[in-house]
Amino acid sequence: MSLARNLSRAATIAAATVALFVIQGCASKPEAQDPLVPVFQGQRVWNGVTTTSEGRVFVSYSQADGPGTQVAELDAQGQPFPFPDANWNVALASVAGPIGNGYVHVNALRIGPDGKLWIVDAGASGIGKPAVKGGARLFQFDPQTRSLLRVYDLAPVVNPYTFIDDVRFNGPFAYLTDAGAPGLIVLDLRTGVPRRVLDSHPSVMASTPLQAEGRTLKDAKGQPLYIHADQLEVSPDGQWLYYQPASGPMARIATRWLNDASVTPKQLESHVELKWANTPTTGGTAIDAQGNIYVNDTDKKRILRISPEGKQSVLIEDPRLVWADAMWIDRAGYLWIPASQQSLTPDFNGGKLEVRPPVWIYKLQIHAQPSPLDQP
């Protein structure tokens, strides 16, 4: 049987298998008492998860614990199959032409409002590492056929130490964060033309080092670790972009100023709300259809919910949430949470690899629907 048929068949039984797993795993401890439902486990650090309306599951691996597959589809048993194939997942040290035939360093993925799988290539092997020429790209794949539909080349806005971090959509525009050369990128999906905005603005610059599990994180050289423009979300009505460095705080700006290429840098800066929310160090975020933003607090191993008015509340606090990373809300009202243990990898942990397998993906029932800008 072909890989495609295997995965198709796996997708049809995934829901039943996961349901059985949940029932068996929680028979003595009902979900009402333990709302954090374990879904998948693996041996490597994954930093993102996304699901299709049919129940297919895709994950990204950060490579922080060593090289290997960068993007995979998980079958019902959690077995990873490289996406779109194994050849694409061999890390490239150089990119031939404007498209290339593989990834340099995948840092984010998500099913877009068009139902396609969008993959962010950071374009560098890590934050603080030199950008690979032609490596910073946004890929659009058809998850059904596993075929590449379009490549958005970000070369016109790349700096020597660019590290493209994440992406969100808003109609004809996509917004991306650059954590290596601090700034935002506004991409016109119709023309493929990207623009850099808010370069080195205080709203995209980390002013405090990362915190996790009650300690200050240090890089492989023993220096306090800073990550600039990282998380971002678009309000469900498309009117606001929320964004932040990984250690907070969260800023926001009306998207009409971002979308207008005629707005000058000074005008744009004047419309930034610098400290819209006082957020902690964060591994990842998500936003629901009501505009509530879900934020991972890596220091206290909890998830916060921030209302559209900026009011914060604690959704869950659990010792298993070790560096929870990029989250995802599905149509069943679950918040998917990869507990990545990224904080225990060498570049976050003073050069030491102390990840404790298995690495889990959990889900939490939040009784909320995803933003209409996030999914079809």
N, C-alpha and C positions, 0 to 999 in steps of 0.2 A: 504494500500500500504506500502511496506517495506521501511525502511530508505534508503537502497541502491537505490531502484527505485526512491524514492523521490529526492535524490541527483542527480541521473543520469538525471532525467527529468529537475531538476533545472539547471543543467549544460547546457542543450541544449537550454534553454531560457535565460541564463544569459546574453549573449551578447546583445540580443534584449532588455532585460529589462534595462540593464545599458545604452544602447544607447538611449532608450526612456527617462530614467532619466536625461541623459545629455542634450537631446534636450529640455525637459520641464524646467530643472533647469537653462538653459542658454539661454532661448528664448529671454529675454530682454537684455542679456549681452553675446554676441557671444564669443566662445572659443578663438577667435583671441584676444579679449580684456581681457579675464580671462582664461589664459591657464591652471590654476590649477583646474582640474576637480574633484569634489567630487564624490566618488564611493560608499563607505560604511561608515556607522556610527554605533558606539556601545557605551555601557555604561562603558566598562572596558578598561584598558590600554593594547593595543597590540603593540608589539615591532618588529614584522616581518610579511611579507606577501610574498607569492609565488603563481604562477599560472601554470597550466598545459597547454599543447598545445590545449586541448579541452575547455579551459576557466574555469576550476575549480579553486577555490580560497581557499587557506589554510592560516591560521594565527596562530601566537603564542602570548600568553599573558604573560607579565613579572611577574605577581603576586605582582607587586610593590604597587598596590592599594588594595591588599587583596587576599586571596586564592580563587581558582575557577578553571574552565577549563583552561588547559595549551595549548592545541592544538585543533583547530577546523577547520572544513570546513564550509565555508559560502555559503548559497544558494543564489539565485538571489535577494532575498529581504534583504540579510545580516544577516539572522538568523544563529547563530552558532550551529553546530552539533559536539560534542566532537569526536576527532579522536585518535585512531581507535574506541574507545568507552568511555563511562563515567568511567568505572572502571579504565582504564589506567590513567585517569586524576586526580585521587586522589593522592595528593602529598605523596610520600613515605618518612618516616623517616629512613627506613632501606631497604636494598635490599637483597632478599633471592637468593643466588646463583649468577652465572655470568650474568644472563639475567634479572631476576626480572620480575615483571608483571605490571610495570607502571613506571611513571616518578618521579624523585626527583624534578628537576627544569629545565624545558625546557627553553633554552635561544636563540635558533636559529633553523630555518628550511628552507629548499629550495628543489625545484625539481632539481635533479642532471642530469648530462649528459646522464644517463641511463633511464631517465623518471620516476625514483622512487622518493619517498618522503623521504628525509634524515632529521633526527631530532637530534639536539645536546642536550644532558642532561648535564647540568653544573656540576651535582654531588654534589652540595651544595645549601642550601636554599638562599644564597646570597653571594655577594663578602665580604670577611672577615669572613664568617661563616665556621665552620669546615666541611670538606668534608665528605659526607656519604660513608661509605665503600661500594664499588661496584657500586656507583651511577654514576660516570663519564663514559658515554657511547655514542656511535654514533649509531643510529638506521637507518635501511633501511627498509622502508615499501613499499608495492605495493599499490598505491592509488586506483587502480581499485577494488581490492579484500579486501582492508583494512587489509591485513595480514602482519605480521612481517616476513621479509625475512632474515635479519641478524642483529646481534648485535656485534659491535666492542667494546670490553671491554678495557677501558683505564687505568685500575687499575695499570698496571706495571709502569706507568709514573705519577701517581697521588701523589701530596704532601699533607700535612695535611690541607692546605687552598686552594687547587686547586679550580678554578671555570672556567670550560671550556666555552669559550665565543662564538666562531663562527667557521665555516669550509668553505674551498674551495677545489675544486678538480683539479687534473692535471694528467690525465691518470690513472696509477695504484696507484697514491699517493693522499692522502688527507692531507691538512695542517690545523691545529687547533691552536687557541690562548688560552692561559691560563691567565686570567686576575687576578686570585687570587694568584697564585704562578708564577710570571711573566716568561714567556717563550713561545716557540713554540713547537708544537708536529707534527712530521712527521709520518703519518700512512700509512703503506703498505697495500693497500686494498686487495691484493692477499693473503698475509699471516696472516693479522690481527695484525701484530707486530707494536707497536708504539715506537717512540724514542723521547726523549726530547732534544731540541737544544736551544742554545742561552739563557740559564737560567740566569736571572737577568742581561742580557746584557743591556747597555744603550738604545738600540733600542726598547726594550720591556718595559722599565720602565717609568712611568709617572713622569715628572719633574715639571709639573705645575698642579694646580687643575682645575677641570672642570669649564667651563663658559657657561652660558645660559641666554638668555634674558637680557644681560647686567649686570649680577651679578655672583659672585663666588658661586658655589654650595657647600652646607654643608650637612654632614650626619646627622643622627638622634641625634647625640651627639653635634652637632654644630661645628664640625671640618671640614676644607676644604676637599673636596672629590677628591680622585685620583683613576683612573681606569687604570690599566696597559694593557698589550697586549690585543687588542680588535679587531679592524677592520683589514681585510686582503682581498687582491684580487690577482688573478693570471693573467698575461698578456695573451691575446688570443693565442699567439704562445707557451705558456707554459714555456717561458724562464725566467720569472721574478716573484718573489713574492713580493708584496707590503704589508706593514703591519705597524701598529702604536699603541701606547697607545691612549686612547680615547681623550686625549688633544693634540695629535700630538707631534712632527712632524712625517711625514711618511718616513719610511726607505724602502729600497729594497735590495734584494739579488738574485743572479742568482740561479735558482732552481737546477741546476746541482750539486751545492755544498750541498744543503739540501738533495737531493735524494741519495747521496753517503754516506752510513753508515761508510765508512772507513775514511772520513774526520775528522780530530781532531777538538776539540772545538776552539783551537787557529786559525787553518786554516780557520774555518768557520767564526769566528769573523772578520778576516782580509778582508773578501769579502763583508761585510755589508757596504752599503752606508747609513750613519746615518741620514742625513737630505736631502733626495731626494726631498721632498716637504714640505714647511712650512705650514702645515695644522692647522686649528683651532680645538677647541673642536668639536667632531664629534659623531653623534648618529649612523650613518651607512653609508655604501658605496655601490657602484655597478660599474661594468665595462662593456663597450660595445665592439662590435666586432672589432672596430678600436683601442682599447686600451685606450680610454678616461675613466678616473675614475671620478665618481660622488660622491661628498662629501657633507654631511649635515653640515652646519655651524650653530650650535645650538645657538651661541651667537647673531648672526645677523639674524637668521631665514631666511636663504637663502641656495641655493644649488650651489656649485661650480663645474665646470668641469675642470679637470686637464688633459692636453694632454699627450701623451707618452713622450714628451720632457720636461714635468714638467711645462708648461705654464698654469696659472690659469685664468679662466674667470667666471663671475657670470651668472648662468643660469636663476635663478629666486630668488627674495626676496619677502617674503609674511608673514604678521603677523600671518597667520593661521598655519605656520610651527613651532609649539611649540614642540621642541625636536623631529624633524623628525628622525626616526630610520632606521632599516635595509630595504633597498630599493631593487627593483626588476625590471628588464627590460623584457618586453614581446615581442612576435614576431610582434606585431602591432606597435612597436616603442614607446611604452609608458613606462615611468619610474613611477613605483608604489611607493607611499610614505606614510607610516604610520606616521601621526603626533601624536605621542604617548602621549605627555604631561608628559613623564617620569620625567622631571625636577620639576614637581609639586607634586611628591610623597614623602612620609616621608623620605626615605633614601637619597633623593637628595635635600630635601627642609627643612632641619633643624628640621625634625620630624613632619612636618605638611603635611596633605593631602589636596591639593588645586586643584586637577584635576577638570576641568570644562566640564562635559559631554555636548554633545556627543563628543566622540573621533573619529576622521575621518581618513579614508584612501583616499588619493587623487591619481590622476595620471596626468602626464605631458607628452605631446608629445615631444619627443626629436629627432625623425627621425633617430633612430639608432637601430641596431639589437643587441641582447645579444651576449656575448662571446660564441663561440662554445664549450668552456670548461664548460659552465654553464648549457646548456640545450641540449636536444637531437636534 
